[in-house]
Amino acid sequence: MSTKVTKNEALDYHRVPNPGKVAIATTTRLESQRDLSLAYSPGVAYPCEEIKENPELAYDYTSKRNLVAVISNGTAVLGLGDIGALASKPVMEGKAVLFKKFAAVDSFDIEVDETDIDKFCDVVKAISPTFGGINLEDIKAPECFEIERRLIDELNIPVMHDDQHGTAIITTAALMNAAEMMNKKPEDMKVVVVGAGASAISCSTMYKELGVKTLIMCDSKGVIHSGRDNLNKYKKDFMIDEALTMEEAFTDADMVLGLSRPGTFTKEHVALMAEEPIVFTLANPTPELFPEEVREVKPKAIIGTGRSDFPNQVNNVLGFPFIFRGALDVQTRKINMTMKMAAAKAIADLAKEPLYAELKVEFGDLAFGKEYIIPVPFDKRLMVEVSAAVANAAVETGVARVKEFNLETYREKLSLMV
């Protein structure tokens, strides 16, 4: 089935039968005068009083336990750039749809018309009691780093900027499996990252956590090294001592991660890499290099893109719905690195499992290999495997409010939801 769409098709999809992609549904009965008395006055006063005495009871008496805010100021929207808060609303509504469709998580999209870091954080903090989690979205770097850091520090619910960590988790899963195919350990690999924005920095941080020791980051001015005087504090964390050229950076590299724009590295650069390299060209919608260009110079390469019309699509929907599902179910205060790494490992392991019949009908007889190193987004087992791994990691690292947690019982519950 073709994934290409026309402008008119997309506009009709967002307009018919009703404008937008989300609506609110009730979860309780409201059919009689008695129901009305329970749902609103006077009955509603009782849970209000209980929550006033013990705020944790909001998880028992309100939708907070299954509600995520999708929040953006529209300063870095997909490939569209700084289009403003209102114009970002279709994307944020789309994110809410993905939360609901893939992981049964309810969410409100909230577009905040504010670019000042202090004021933006004040808005989010002020509305945070409504939610069990905050998904930050499409906020430009470097402001996004400070916004996320402040909110994580000051709120007691999980906060994650998906543009950073979603891509990091999925590409880390892909790196795990690709490295296994190459019979290489992450600590022995040379990794080049082209791009130095939010996603690139988060990916690089996670690769270091995985064990990668030799990582060279490049921005629009070349390799990030200690001799440059135009680096922000986030880039400085990844500067190397040598002032290498791009050609020197690519020589014998085992992997390149592209999170920049078309043409930032070339076939000639890829030709300098190891014989069987990992090449992730994730610029969207046009990658830095197309897969066929990579194969011209490295026919044995393991290739991933951000597009649905090529194998190994790096799609954040493999991660964020299920990460928040697990985080909400054990009522976490944070999403920490252990939880993110657990999600990556679960995603990587699922790619090694045979496809079930329903997936084979749509995607063919895919099997673990160079053209299938991460699962397809519609694999329903993601809900069980990723959510359970995240929830278990949260409990084990002490950031979950839920103390009585049985992993097998929780997996069974997730299976029933699927």
Steps between C-alpha positions, in 0.01 A plus 500: 500500500636842405582740782514807276226758553392813315438840655125473441485154660681629806279808530182291464629257764530788747166658408253211437275394668590753772785751523807364677600151614403478868191524720404424861300195605347430840595190700214491752122457471287815485145389426294606802456769764686276745793468256506878472514530878798262507685656208455857616339670799469379772688171448810651343584674825603174664797418271599869514523481878695175486753646257535813710602282796723272291606630154617151397134395488464704179637186333202303638214744444592693183633440150846619606635144511448459124536854369798655322543858381653542155651847527679714240574861419539419130862612467637185330213314334597193295677631191300823507708690754369785715139520385351613829275343761169505311640354177652216702159386625439237226829334596418503872152362431670230295721414794190466718350260244816287508496485879141375494529264204822328595494497881148597617642816662272804509656836427424867445696701248602837646656768280674768707562829320817581691870475409647641821638206702393634841147582390457174308610295801267702725205415276580128494555486876173682561294246305698190604258387777259395224734240357680178578777584252633772269611431142691802371502526124656704219686756712821628347851448635670611714196632690346153508784367719451763768120473487507123544763515775304754702172316469656166593655661807191691611211262421419166662361340184695359203613758244655400165589703193428237237698672224809433708443173674262322263753507218777406741312195629404368157844552344663344806283192447602496134866545594481206742373267229720634219811469718403141577475425127846653448641297791618823661461636849389864541816579698712398199308705243577834345179703467454826306195717577417764238277758663524658844141587586270354764470151348869471415613595849253265667596214267868559570438501875320168478769344278757596761282335764486190280879488498614690190835661576598650164230744392560796269226762468479741208291813458460734204856630553665159515636274772437620855842527666663685788664758274167657402367805681143489366358207699212513745528306826307204362733454204804535725407173669586323173804690376814302423858619535604466135390745232403228252359559154173336401699257285716400796191459716341259252813295436441143626188610690261219591189718512367836392184652641356780288268742678556807289389575144554362148859512376677559832704189425556332167560165332868585508487526876316168532756337269764571766314300764544137605408229251165423665392828661183607676355802317198673652392794282211645697444845350131520408336495254818497290785304662863610491555215255247260353555127559584434137774764516650335807495157332689634200809535717424258787280214375524319837381799704222474758278798417221677685299812412214697648271409210229236484579405140841348586595217736606576859291811552612677817158604627454640850161332524693182579586658833314794653146352529627192680755687713224721636267198532749332733584824680134583565410153619756510781449875555861602452649831605757499219611320184864416567779356287443148635139513379605632159766233461249233604266625227778484240593145603137387482459651152823338381399159636155512338656541155646150542157342551312357198216710364149375576251436219325838509831685455611271219187591302594870505880491511596170337719229645747727679768335711781630716778614268653805334164623373316428825697613806212673682132400520225652289282753688186285476651205686253470789762327714673837549234590758584199712878487457592869516244611758586210731874564468455870578268441796731238647803729463309782671416279797856365525654850494262637762320767293160325503228584749355150464683272740317169458593403146498155342656498156322190371162621622561834330601330175176302509303821553671660200430193287130529580507870401654405167 
